[in-house]
Amino acid sequence: MHASEFFDALWQQYIQVTPQAKRIQNLFKSHGEEVLNDHVAFRTFANSPICLANLEPQLMAMGYQAYGAFRFENKHLVARCYKHPEHEALPKIFLSELLVDELPEDCQNIIQTLIEQIPEDCVQSPAIFCSGILWRPISSADYQTLTQHSEYAAWLATMGLQANHFTVSINLLDTFTSIEQVNQLLLDEGYRLNDVGGLVKGSPAVYLEQSSTMADKIEYQFGDGKSSTIPSCFYEFARRHPTADGTLFDSFIEGNADKIFDSTNSN
């Protein structure tokens, strides 16, 4: 699969559960902007057929290279980031995985029943990143248990392997050149932004500023027949700053990302 086809497929799937993203993209276009993506992010389970180590070769098959590793102690996650060295215009990719064995035993048991349903040979092409849930829908009670201990786990159990968010590159906008301008545009239009740690995560001093909407909501049918409104995906905005050598910072900041994860919180 060519990278452009990969991102087109991801975007079409993403806007089905994140209609705000399409509306926001059209909002920017109405101001004469061309919207280009900084990065796309995914979530997955460690020690599973779709673990990071199994998924990574599919990114490399499209020409991507890994260039950073991260650890999120409080959220029980590790992550890697990837970029395409030959096509800088292609979005970077941020792939995180949940360290299931660090969660309480009841959560581990719930997640293990999901992992056991994933076909061992399911990772055959980059299309796996559009696969969604590879297990039967969980019960509403199990969802509530996961939510109490890990919003990340609850999201992944219900949404599966798909783009968790796309990210607008503020650097490539012409009119809205600061993250504050972008945030104000969205607030004026009535969008709810993630305010954990403030609307802006990061600063020019760490070479990266990020903000995001709170996730859209979808009606979800649980395995026990109950339904509820749950978070789907969100839209992010990133402004990168030059480092000491004059090149734009191209990695990620753990402190920023830790707060961006909260964009799918259910409250």
C-alpha positions as CSV (number, residue, x, y, z in Angstrom):
1,M,0.0,0.0,0.0
2,H,1.4,3.4,-1.0
3,A,1.5,5.9,1.9
4,S,-0.9,8.3,0.2
5,E,-3.5,5.6,-0.1
6,F,-2.8,4.6,3.5
7,F,-3.6,8.1,4.8
8,D,-6.6,8.6,2.5
9,A,-8.1,5.4,3.9
10,L,-7.4,6.4,7.5
11,W,-8.9,9.8,7.0
12,Q,-12.2,8.5,5.5
13,Q,-12.6,6.1,8.4
14,Y,-11.6,8.8,10.9
15,I,-14.2,11.4,9.8
16,Q,-17.0,8.8,10.0
17,V,-16.5,8.8,13.8
18,T,-15.0,12.3,14.1
19,P,-17.3,14.6,12.1
20,Q,-15.9,17.6,13.9
21,A,-12.5,17.0,12.1
22,K,-14.1,17.5,8.6
23,R,-16.0,20.6,9.8
24,I,-12.8,22.1,11.3
25,Q,-10.9,21.3,8.1
26,N,-13.6,23.1,6.1
27,L,-13.5,26.0,8.6
28,F,-9.8,26.5,7.9
29,K,-10.4,26.2,4.1
30,S,-13.1,28.9,4.4
31,H,-10.3,31.2,5.6
32,G,-8.2,30.3,2.6
33,E,-6.0,27.8,4.3
34,E,-4.7,24.5,3.0
35,V,-4.7,22.0,5.8
36,L,-1.8,19.6,6.0
37,N,-1.1,17.0,8.7
38,D,1.7,17.0,11.2
39,H,1.1,13.5,12.5
40,V,-1.4,10.7,12.9
41,A,-1.6,8.6,16.1
42,F,-2.6,5.0,16.9
43,R,-3.2,3.0,20.1
44,T,-2.7,-0.7,20.6
45,F,-2.1,-3.5,23.2
46,A,1.3,-4.8,24.2
47,N,1.9,-8.6,24.2
48,S,-0.7,-9.1,21.5
49,P,-0.8,-9.9,17.8
50,I,-1.1,-6.2,17.2
51,C,1.7,-5.1,19.5
52,L,4.0,-2.3,18.5
53,A,6.7,-4.7,17.4
54,N,4.4,-6.5,15.0
55,L,2.9,-3.3,13.6
56,E,6.2,-1.4,13.1
57,P,7.3,-3.5,10.0
58,Q,4.2,-2.4,8.2
59,L,5.2,1.2,8.6
60,M,8.7,0.5,7.5
61,A,7.3,-1.3,4.4
62,M,5.9,2.2,3.4
63,G,9.3,3.7,3.9
64,Y,8.9,5.0,7.4
65,Q,11.8,4.9,10.0
66,A,11.6,4.9,13.8
67,Y,13.4,7.8,15.5
68,G,12.1,8.1,19.0
69,A,11.0,6.1,22.0
70,F,8.8,7.3,25.0
71,R,7.6,6.0,28.3
72,F,4.4,7.2,30.1
73,E,4.6,5.8,33.6
74,N,1.2,7.2,34.9
75,K,-0.7,5.9,31.9
76,H,1.2,2.6,31.6
77,L,2.3,3.2,28.0
78,V,5.3,3.1,25.8
79,A,5.4,4.7,22.3
80,R,7.5,5.2,19.3
81,C,7.4,7.8,16.5
82,Y,8.2,7.4,12.8
83,K,8.9,9.7,9.9
84,H,9.4,9.2,6.2
85,P,13.0,10.4,5.3
86,E,12.3,10.7,1.6
87,H,9.0,12.5,1.8
88,E,8.9,15.1,4.5
89,A,5.4,16.2,3.5
90,L,4.0,12.9,4.7
91,P,2.7,13.0,8.3
92,K,4.7,11.6,11.1
93,I,3.2,8.6,12.9
94,F,3.0,8.2,16.7
95,L,2.3,4.6,17.8
96,S,1.7,3.8,21.5
97,E,0.9,0.6,23.2
98,L,-0.7,-0.2,26.6
99,L,1.4,-2.2,29.0
100,V,-1.5,-4.4,30.1
101,D,0.4,-6.2,32.9
102,E,0.7,-3.0,34.8
103,L,-3.0,-2.6,35.2
104,P,-5.1,-4.1,38.0
105,E,-5.9,-7.8,37.7
106,D,-9.6,-7.3,36.7
107,C,-8.5,-5.0,33.9
108,Q,-5.9,-7.5,32.8
109,N,-8.5,-10.2,32.6
110,I,-10.9,-8.2,30.6
111,I,-8.2,-7.2,28.1
112,Q,-6.8,-10.7,27.9
113,T,-10.2,-12.0,26.7
114,L,-10.0,-9.4,23.9
115,I,-6.4,-10.2,22.9
116,E,-7.2,-13.9,22.8
117,Q,-9.7,-13.2,20.0
118,I,-7.2,-11.4,17.7
119,P,-6.0,-13.7,14.9
120,E,-2.3,-14.4,15.3
121,D,-1.7,-13.7,11.6
122,C,-3.8,-10.6,11.3
123,V,-0.9,-8.2,10.6
124,Q,-0.3,-8.8,6.9
125,S,-0.4,-5.2,5.4
126,P,-0.7,-1.6,6.5
127,A,-4.4,-2.0,6.1
128,I,-4.4,-3.5,9.6
129,F,-4.3,0.1,10.9
130,C,-7.9,0.5,9.6
131,S,-9.1,-2.8,11.2
132,G,-11.0,-1.3,14.1
133,I,-12.0,-3.8,16.8
134,L,-10.7,-7.4,16.2
135,W,-12.8,-8.9,19.0
136,R,-16.4,-9.1,20.0
137,P,-17.8,-5.9,21.7
138,I,-17.1,-5.8,25.4
139,S,-19.9,-5.6,28.0
140,S,-20.9,-2.3,29.4
141,A,-19.8,-3.4,32.9
142,D,-16.3,-4.3,31.6
143,Y,-16.1,-0.9,29.8
144,Q,-16.9,0.8,33.1
145,T,-14.2,-1.2,34.9
146,L,-11.6,-0.2,32.3
147,T,-12.7,3.4,32.4
148,Q,-12.1,3.6,36.1
149,H,-8.5,2.5,35.7
150,S,-7.4,3.5,32.2
151,E,-9.4,5.7,29.8
152,Y,-6.8,4.6,27.2
153,A,-7.8,1.0,27.7
154,A,-11.5,1.8,27.5
155,W,-11.1,3.7,24.3
156,L,-9.0,1.0,22.7
157,A,-11.4,-1.8,23.7
158,T,-14.3,0.0,22.0
159,M,-12.6,1.7,19.1
160,G,-9.8,-0.7,18.2
161,L,-7.0,-0.1,15.8
162,Q,-7.7,3.0,13.8
163,A,-6.5,6.6,13.7
164,N,-6.9,8.0,17.2
165,H,-6.3,11.5,15.9
166,F,-5.0,13.5,13.0
167,T,-3.0,16.7,13.6
168,V,-3.2,20.0,11.8
169,S,0.3,21.5,11.2
170,I,0.1,25.1,12.3
171,N,3.5,25.7,10.7
172,L,1.9,25.1,7.3
173,L,-1.0,27.5,7.8
174,D,-0.8,31.1,6.3
175,T,-3.2,33.1,8.4
176,F,-3.4,31.3,11.7
177,T,0.3,31.3,12.6
178,S,0.1,30.8,16.4
179,I,-1.5,28.1,18.4
180,E,-3.4,30.8,20.4
181,Q,-5.0,32.0,17.1
182,V,-6.1,28.5,16.2
183,N,-7.5,27.9,19.7
184,Q,-9.5,31.1,19.6
185,L,-10.9,30.3,16.2
186,L,-12.1,26.9,17.5
187,L,-13.5,28.4,20.8
188,D,-15.3,31.1,18.9
189,E,-17.0,28.3,16.8
190,G,-18.1,26.5,20.0
191,Y,-15.6,23.6,20.0
192,R,-14.6,22.2,23.4
193,L,-10.8,22.0,23.8
194,N,-8.7,19.8,26.1
195,D,-7.8,22.0,29.0
196,V,-5.8,19.5,31.0
197,G,-2.7,21.5,32.0
198,G,-4.0,24.5,30.1
199,L,-5.2,24.8,26.5
200,V,-1.7,24.8,25.2
201,K,0.5,21.9,26.0
202,G,4.3,22.7,25.7
203,S,6.0,26.0,24.8
204,P,8.5,27.4,22.4
205,A,11.1,26.6,25.1
206,V,10.6,22.9,24.4
207,Y,10.2,23.5,20.7
208,L,6.6,22.1,20.5
209,E,3.2,23.5,21.3
210,Q,0.1,21.4,21.0
211,S,-3.7,21.7,21.6
212,S,-6.7,19.5,20.8
213,T,-10.4,19.2,20.8
214,M,-12.1,16.9,23.1
215,A,-13.1,13.7,21.4
216,D,-16.4,13.5,19.4
217,K,-19.0,11.1,20.8
218,I,-20.7,8.1,19.2
219,E,-23.5,5.8,20.2
220,Y,-21.9,2.4,21.0
221,Q,-23.6,-1.0,21.2
222,F,-22.0,-3.1,23.9
223,G,-21.9,-6.9,23.9
224,D,-24.6,-7.2,26.5
225,G,-27.1,-5.3,24.3
226,K,-26.8,-2.0,26.2
227,S,-25.8,1.1,24.4
228,S,-24.2,4.4,25.6
229,T,-22.6,7.5,24.2
230,I,-18.8,7.1,24.4
231,P,-15.7,9.1,23.2
232,S,-14.5,8.4,19.6
233,C,-11.6,10.4,18.2
234,F,-10.3,14.0,18.4
235,Y,-8.5,16.6,16.3
236,E,-5.1,18.0,17.3
237,F,-3.1,21.1,16.3
238,A,0.7,21.4,16.5
239,R,3.1,24.3,16.2
240,R,6.8,23.3,16.0
241,H,9.7,25.7,16.7
242,P,13.3,25.7,15.5
243,T,16.0,24.1,17.7
244,A,19.4,25.6,18.4
245,D,20.7,24.5,14.9
246,G,17.8,26.2,13.2
247,T,16.0,23.1,12.1
248,L,12.4,22.5,13.2
249,F,11.9,20.2,16.1
250,D,10.5,17.0,14.7
251,S,10.0,14.7,17.7
252,F,7.5,14.7,20.6
253,I,7.5,15.8,24.2
254,E,6.3,13.2,26.8
255,G,4.8,15.9,29.0
256,N,2.7,17.3,26.1
257,A,1.6,13.9,24.9
258,D,0.6,12.7,28.4
259,K,-2.0,15.5,28.5
260,I,-3.1,15.0,24.8
261,F,-4.0,11.4,25.7
262,D,-6.7,12.9,28.0
263,S,-8.6,14.2,24.9
264,T,-10.6,10.9,24.9
265,N,-11.6,11.0,28.5
266,S,-15.3,10.4,29.0
267,N,-15.9,13.3,31.4
